[in-house]
Amino acid sequence: MTTTAPTTSPSRVRSTKVAAAESDTRDCIVRAALALFAKHGIDGVSLRQIVTAAGQSNPSAVHYHFQSKDGLVTAVFEHVAALLKPLQDQALVSMTEAQQQGRLTVHEVVRLTAMPMILTYTSGRDGRQAVRFLSRLTWQPHHSGNGMLLAHAWSHISEIKVMLSPLVPHRSDDALHFLVVMFVSNLIHGLADISLLGRHPSLGMTRLYSERAFELMDWYVDYVAVGLVGTVPQAMHEPVVRSIAA
């Protein structure tokens, strides 16, 4: 008995090719937008510039694939979040394992929290642009991506607080929340600025950035961990509080 292999209809082949081409076009636009948003900010880039940078001849390509600039910003954020999420998930797994084994420290929580962003930034051009885009996005409250960033950050910050809380019992919930938010914010903006800092001779970081880049990250982790653990005598607070109140 002879079995005839099923054949794929020409219409299905054409449909598959069209879908693949559209996916490629969409990806090109997202990557072009990421690069331009990271460099110039969202409001500093036109849709025409993005289409041109993506190598597209159709000026309505953004509207076809994303409906609007806001839809494109959302797609770019989703692309960046997809780069970070596996690393963040693994960091939380490592924290949980260390916690269960009784060896989790504040320093380790800070290190594991920082590493996904650091690894993304140092992974290459796309990673650097991703971090710079997040930094830019914090200043763009009227775009949908800003809300997505805050929702993503809130979820991540809440998880980090759960890990840190038993390690710093002297910190109130409000104080811990503030410190973790500042830590994550400073991490994003600090990485976004670090290559600029390393190129500016007047800041004295050129040699440190070129010769001891990863050591700088260790110092940063130490700095944050000490800030979370350390306490300042009340006598040192009072003059500052009085001066602010005045």
N, C-alpha and C positions, 0 to 999 in steps of 0.2 A: 504494500500500500504506500502510495507516494503522498507525502505531506507538503503542501505548498506553504511556504513561509508567508506570514501576513505582511502586506505592504502598507507603507505609510502614504496616505493620500497627499497629492500635491498641495492641497489647501492647508493641511496640517503642517507640512514642511514650511510653507510660506509663513504661516502663523507663528511657528516657533522662531523662525529667523527674524520676523518683525519684533517679537517680544524680546529677543536677545539684543537686537539693535537698540530698542527703546531703553532697555536696562543699561546698556553701555552709555547711551547718551545721558541718561539720568545721573549715572555715576560721574561722568565727566563734568556735568554741571555742578554737582555737589562738591567735587574736589576743587573746581575752579572758584566756586563761591567761598569755600573754606579758606583758600589762600588769600583771596582778596579781602574777605571780612577780617581775617587775622591781621592783615597789614594796614587796612584803612578804616576798619569799623564798619558796621552794617549800613549806617546812613551815609557813609563816604563812598559807597559803591553803587553804580547804577546796574539795572538788569542788562542793559546793552553791553556794558563792560564784562559782565559775567558770561553772557552768551559768546562774546568774542573770545574771551580767555578759554572757554571750553571748546573752541574750534567749531562752533555751530554757525550755520549760515541763516537759520530761521530765527528772526528776532523774537518770535512768540514762543520759543522753546520752553522758557521758564513757566509761562502760563499754561502750556500744554501739560507739562509734567508735575507742576507744583501749585497751580492755580494763582499764586500770588508770591510776592517777595517774602511775606510772612511764612507762607508754606515752605518756601525754600530754606529760610532760616531754621524752621523746625526740622527739616530733613538734614541739614548740616549738623544741628545739635544731636540728632539721633545717631548720625555717623560717628560723632565724637564720643557719645555715651557708649556706643558699641565697642570702641577702642578701649575704654576705661573699665567697663563692667567686669570682664573676666578677671582682670587684675585686682579689682576691688573685692570681688567675690572670694578670690583666693586669699587675699589679705585677711578677710573676716574669718575664713576657715582656719587660718594659721593662728589668729587671735583666740578663737574658741578652743582650739586644741591646747594652746599654751595655758589658757585659763583653766581647763579641765585638769591639766597636769600640775596646776599650782605654781607655774613659773612665769605667768604674765606680769610684766612690769609696765609702768608708765612709759618708760623709754621705748619698750617694744611696741606698745600701742601706737606711739607717735611715729616710729620708724615704719611700721606696717601701713599706717594710714598715708604716710607721705610717698611710699614707694610706687604705688600705681601711677600717680601723677608724674613722678620723676622718671620712671621707666618709659612712660608714654612720651615725655618731652625728649628724652635721649634716644628714642627709637629711630629717629630720622626726621626728615622734613615734614611729613604728614603729622607726626607727633608734636613737633614744635608748633606747627600751625594750629593744631587742636587746642593746646594749652593757651595760646595767644587769643584764639577765638573765644574761649571761655572767659578770659580776662576782659576782652572787649564786650562780651555779652552782658556782664554785670552792670554796664553803663547804659544798657539799652532796654529800659523797663517797658517800653511800648511795643516790643516785639514778642511774639509768642514763645520764642526760644528762651527768653528771660524767665518766664513762668516755669518752663520745663526745667531750666537749670536750678531754680530755687527748690522745686519739688524734689529733684534728684539729690541736691545738696542736703535738704532737710532729712530725707530718708537716711542718707549716709551719716550725717552728723548725729542723728538719733542712735544709730547703731554704735558709733564710736563712744558716745556718752555712756551707753550701757556697759561697755567694756571698761571705761575709765572710772566710773562712779565709785565702785568699791575700792579702787586704788588710791583715791584722793578724798577720803571721807570728810576732811576738813573744808572742802569746797561745797558751797551751797549749790543747788540745782541751777539757779540763775547764773552764778559765777562760772560754773563749769560750762554751761551752754555758751556764754559769751566767749570764754577762752577757746573752746573748740571751733566756734564760728570764725573767730579771728585767725586761728591756726590754719584752717582750710582756705580762708580768703587770702591770707598772706602767702600761702603756698602757691596758689594759682597766680597771683600777681607777681610774686617774687620770681617764679620760673619764667613768666612772660617777659620780665625785665632783665633777667640775669645775663643774657648775651650782650645786651646794651651796656650793662654795668661793666662787663668784662672788657668792653672796647673803649671805655672812657677813662683815659689816663688820670684825670684829676681825682677820681675816686680811689685810686691806688689798688684796684682789683685786677688789673690786666694780668699780672703774673700769677696771682692766685687762681684766676679763672682758667688760664691756659695750662697751668702745671698741677693744680690740686683741686680740680672741679668736683670730684666725688667726695673729697675731704670736706669741701664746703657744705655738702649735704649733711655730712655727719655732724658738723658744727651746728647746723640749723636744727637738726633733731635734738641735739643736746640742749640748745637754747630753748626750744619749746617745752621739752620734758621738764627742765628745771623750773620754767615759768608755771607749769601746771602743779608741780609738787611744792614749790617754795611758798613761803608766807612772809609777808612784810610786817614788822612790828607796828602796832596801832599808832605809836607816837610818830611814825614816819608818814602815816596817812593824813593825820589831822591838818597840817598846814595846807596840803593840797586841797582837801575838802573845803576848808574855810575859804581859800582863795577862789575856788570855783563858785561857791555860794555867794561870795561877795560880788 
